[in-house]
Amino acid sequence: MAVTVKFVGSLRAYAGKSTLTLELKKTASLRKIMETMVREKPKLKASFNNARAGMLILVNGKETSVLKGLDTGLNDGDEVVFVPVVHGG
């Protein structure tokens, strides 16, 4: 099973690239692939630990808050996009 992951903004630098393809042996949740990516790309850890407040996550163009959040299941061919959110005032 292959899932395409895209990183926007500062997350590109932490991931070392803008797009990667994850080859998974079975269906996985968004949370599980994030754990896998942190093991492979430790610089993502701080951003992923703060995922709810500091990041917009889309699965096939839908924001995960309208899905099952980090428990959203992923299937072959899905696209996940991580977008950092900047707060200020």
One Martini backbone bead per residue (centre of mass of N, CA, C, O) as a GRO file, in nm:
protein
   89
    1MET     BB    1   0.097   0.035   0.022
    2ALA     BB    2   0.040   0.378  -0.086
    3VAL     BB    3   0.148   0.700   0.048
    4THR     BB    4   0.116   1.041   0.010
    5VAL     BB    5   0.344   1.298   0.123
    6LYS     BB    6   0.305   1.644   0.219
    7PHE     BB    7   0.505   1.945   0.251
    8VAL     BB    8   0.473   2.263   0.404
    9GLY     BB    9   0.696   2.480   0.438
   10SER     BB   10   0.885   2.416   0.714
   11LEU     BB   11   0.842   2.103   0.683
   12ARG     BB   12   1.036   2.056   0.450
   13ALA     BB   13   1.297   2.088   0.614
   14TYR     BB   14   1.241   1.860   0.823
   15ALA     BB   15   1.201   1.633   0.590
   16GLY     BB   16   1.388   1.709   0.319
   17LYS     BB   17   1.104   1.734   0.166
   18SER     BB   18   0.789   1.764  -0.007
   19THR     BB   19   0.788   1.451  -0.098
   20LEU     BB   20   0.645   1.127  -0.009
   21THR     BB   21   0.656   0.766  -0.006
   22LEU     BB   22   0.462   0.528   0.159
   23GLU     BB   23   0.527   0.193   0.243
   24LEU     BB   24   0.270  -0.031   0.328
   25LYS     BB   25   0.148  -0.340   0.449
   26LYS     BB   26  -0.095  -0.179   0.581
   27THR     BB   27  -0.329  -0.040   0.727
   28ALA     BB   28  -0.334   0.301   0.854
   29SER     BB   29  -0.291   0.558   1.056
   30LEU     BB   30  -0.201   0.872   1.094
   31ARG     BB   31  -0.049   0.829   1.358
   32LYS     BB   32   0.137   0.600   1.254
   33ILE     BB   33   0.283   0.761   1.027
   34MET     BB   34   0.395   0.977   1.215
   35GLU     BB   35   0.572   0.786   1.381
   36THR     BB   36   0.740   0.689   1.142
   37MET     BB   37   0.851   0.967   1.051
   38VAL     BB   38   0.999   1.037   1.318
   39ARG     BB   39   1.203   0.807   1.300
   40GLU     BB   40   1.316   0.912   1.014
   41LYS     BB   41   1.234   1.234   1.103
   42PRO     BB   42   1.311   1.396   1.390
   43LYS     BB   43   1.239   1.702   1.313
   44LEU     BB   44   0.916   1.646   1.329
   45LYS     BB   45   0.837   1.610   1.629
   46ALA     BB   46   0.754   1.894   1.729
   47SER     BB   47   0.526   1.934   1.522
   48PHE     BB   48   0.365   1.667   1.585
   49ASN     BB   49   0.316   1.723   1.892
   50ASN     BB   50   0.159   2.005   1.774
   51ALA     BB   51  -0.076   1.937   1.566
   52ARG     BB   52  -0.342   2.074   1.661
   53ALA     BB   53  -0.225   2.383   1.680
   54GLY     BB   54   0.022   2.380   1.431
   55MET     BB   55  -0.171   2.204   1.223
   56LEU     BB   56  -0.267   2.110   0.902
   57ILE     BB   57  -0.463   1.820   0.805
   58LEU     BB   58  -0.479   1.635   0.500
   59VAL     BB   59  -0.716   1.401   0.347
   60ASN     BB   60  -0.800   1.420   0.042
   61GLY     BB   61  -0.878   1.742   0.114
   62LYS     BB   62  -0.945   1.677   0.419
   63GLU     BB   63  -0.999   1.770   0.721
   64THR     BB   64  -0.951   1.584   1.011
   65SER     BB   65  -1.193   1.703   1.184
   66VAL     BB   66  -1.407   1.556   0.972
   67LEU     BB   67  -1.300   1.302   1.067
   68LYS     BB   68  -1.068   1.112   1.289
   69GLY     BB   69  -0.823   1.246   1.292
   70LEU     BB   70  -0.551   1.056   1.391
   71ASP     BB   71  -0.757   0.797   1.330
   72THR     BB   72  -0.735   0.806   1.040
   73GLY     BB   73  -0.767   0.614   0.776
   74LEU     BB   74  -0.554   0.454   0.539
   75ASN     BB   75  -0.509   0.420   0.185
   76ASP     BB   76  -0.452   0.338  -0.111
   77GLY     BB   77  -0.357   0.653  -0.261
   78ASP     BB   78  -0.331   0.846  -0.052
   79GLU     BB   79  -0.333   1.195   0.067
   80VAL     BB   80  -0.100   1.381   0.266
   81VAL     BB   81  -0.119   1.708   0.430
   82PHE     BB   82   0.120   1.937   0.572
   83VAL     BB   83   0.031   2.245   0.754
   84PRO     BB   84   0.147   2.514   0.882
   85VAL     BB   85   0.060   2.725   1.160
   86VAL     BB   86   0.036   3.073   1.207
   87HIS     BB   87   0.065   3.271   1.493
   88GLY     BB   88  -0.068   3.600   1.582
   89GLY     BB   89  -0.086   3.973   1.692
   0.00000   0.00000   0.00000
